[in-house]
């Protein structure tokens, strides 16, 4: 049986800082020195929130998401980031966080929960498909730098 951990809304500067190890696994291009300021700006300007799972005063998994509206998907919650420390994988944390974000979306009367994942991230894709997500689009990017 999977252990259910409390999911906490990450809000303080210290809590944001404690998310770094998880974030760096998913986004190794990020600069640790800019991490707190970047997240604070996203929270203030882009309706970004973080839900974290904490074990022994350490964030071991988190989902970063935002409330937004798009012509394509409607009034949604978009999950930008979802990751678990390697030592804690396989414990159902991703599913717990996906369920948590879905509950927020339902409470806010959103049309959908949307996310993107890398083509090569088969492990995450299996988790998302198992949790009711559908493959509906191809996400394309043109890098400018």
C-alpha positions as CSV (number, residue, x, y, z in Angstrom):
1,X,0.0,0.0,0.0
2,X,1.3,3.5,-0.9
3,X,1.9,5.9,1.9
4,X,-0.2,9.1,1.8
5,X,1.7,12.2,2.7
6,X,0.3,15.6,3.4
7,X,0.4,18.0,0.5
8,X,1.4,21.5,1.5
9,X,1.0,24.8,-0.4
10,X,4.5,26.1,-0.8
11,X,4.5,29.9,0.0
12,X,7.5,31.1,2.0
13,X,10.9,31.9,0.8
14,X,12.3,29.0,2.9
15,X,9.7,26.6,1.4
16,X,10.6,27.7,-2.1
17,X,14.3,27.2,-1.4
18,X,13.5,23.7,-0.1
19,X,12.1,22.8,-3.6
20,X,15.4,23.4,-5.3
21,X,16.7,19.8,-5.3
22,X,13.5,18.5,-6.8
23,X,13.4,21.3,-9.4
24,X,17.0,20.8,-10.4
25,X,16.3,17.1,-11.3
26,X,13.6,18.2,-13.7
27,X,15.2,21.5,-14.9
28,X,19.0,21.2,-14.7
29,X,19.4,24.3,-16.8
30,X,18.2,26.5,-13.9
31,X,20.5,28.7,-11.8
32,X,20.2,28.1,-8.1
33,X,21.1,31.7,-7.4
34,X,18.0,32.9,-9.3
35,X,15.6,30.1,-8.2
36,X,13.8,32.0,-5.3
37,X,13.5,35.2,-7.3
38,X,12.2,33.4,-10.4
39,X,9.6,31.5,-8.4
40,X,8.5,34.6,-6.4
41,X,8.1,36.5,-9.7
42,X,6.1,33.7,-11.2
43,X,3.8,33.5,-8.1
44,X,3.2,37.2,-8.2
45,X,2.8,37.8,-11.9
46,X,1.7,34.5,-13.5
47,X,-0.6,32.9,-11.0
48,X,2.0,30.1,-10.3
49,X,1.5,27.9,-7.3
50,X,3.5,25.0,-5.9
51,X,2.0,22.0,-4.0
52,X,4.7,20.0,-2.2
53,X,5.0,16.7,-0.4
54,X,7.3,17.0,2.6
55,X,9.1,14.2,4.4
56,X,11.3,14.9,7.4
57,X,11.2,18.7,6.7
58,X,12.3,18.2,3.1
59,X,10.4,18.8,0.0
60,X,10.6,15.4,-1.8
61,X,8.1,16.0,-4.6
62,X,6.2,19.0,-6.0
63,X,3.8,20.1,-8.7
64,X,4.1,23.7,-10.0
65,X,1.0,24.9,-11.7
66,X,-0.9,28.0,-12.8
67,X,-4.4,29.1,-13.5
68,X,-4.9,30.3,-17.0
69,X,-7.2,30.5,-20.0
70,X,-6.3,29.6,-23.6
71,X,-8.4,29.5,-26.7
72,X,-7.2,25.9,-27.3
73,X,-8.0,24.4,-23.9
74,X,-10.3,26.9,-22.2
75,X,-10.2,27.8,-18.5
76,X,-7.6,25.5,-17.1
77,X,-4.9,24.6,-14.6
78,X,-1.7,24.1,-16.5
79,X,1.0,21.9,-14.7
80,X,4.4,23.4,-15.5
81,X,6.4,21.1,-13.3
82,X,5.9,17.7,-11.6
83,X,8.9,15.9,-10.2
84,X,9.9,13.6,-7.3
85,X,13.3,13.0,-5.8
86,X,14.7,9.7,-7.1
87,X,14.8,8.1,-3.7
88,X,11.1,8.7,-3.3
89,X,9.9,7.6,-6.7
90,X,7.5,4.7,-7.0
91,X,5.6,5.7,-3.8
92,X,2.6,7.3,-5.7
93,X,3.6,10.9,-5.1
94,X,3.0,12.0,-8.7
95,X,-0.5,10.5,-8.5
96,X,-1.2,12.2,-5.2
97,X,-0.1,15.6,-6.7
98,X,-2.1,15.1,-9.9
99,X,-5.2,14.3,-7.8
100,X,-4.5,17.4,-5.6
101,X,-4.3,19.7,-8.7
102,X,-7.4,18.0,-10.2
103,X,-9.3,18.8,-6.9
104,X,-8.2,22.4,-7.1
105,X,-9.4,22.6,-10.7
106,X,-12.8,21.1,-9.8
107,X,-13.2,23.5,-6.9
108,X,-12.4,26.4,-9.2
109,X,-14.7,25.1,-12.0
110,X,-11.9,24.7,-14.5
111,X,-12.4,23.0,-17.8
112,X,-9.3,20.8,-17.6
113,X,-5.9,20.1,-16.2
114,X,-3.3,20.3,-18.9
115,X,0.4,19.5,-19.0
116,X,3.3,18.8,-21.5
117,X,6.0,16.2,-21.1
118,X,9.1,15.4,-23.2
119,X,8.7,12.8,-25.9
120,X,11.4,10.7,-24.3
121,X,9.9,10.8,-20.8
122,X,8.1,7.5,-21.1
123,X,8.0,7.0,-17.3
124,X,6.1,10.2,-16.8
125,X,3.8,9.5,-19.8
126,X,2.8,6.2,-18.3
127,X,1.9,8.0,-15.0
128,X,-0.2,10.6,-16.8
129,X,-2.0,8.1,-19.0
130,X,-2.7,5.9,-15.9
131,X,-4.2,9.1,-14.3
132,X,-6.6,9.8,-17.1
133,X,-4.7,12.2,-19.2
134,X,-5.0,11.9,-23.0
135,X,-2.5,12.7,-25.8
136,X,-4.2,15.5,-27.7
137,X,-1.5,17.8,-29.1
138,X,2.1,18.1,-30.1
139,X,4.0,20.9,-28.3
140,X,6.5,22.7,-30.5
141,X,9.2,25.2,-29.6
142,X,11.5,27.5,-31.6
143,X,14.4,28.5,-29.4
144,X,15.6,32.1,-29.8
145,X,18.9,31.8,-28.0
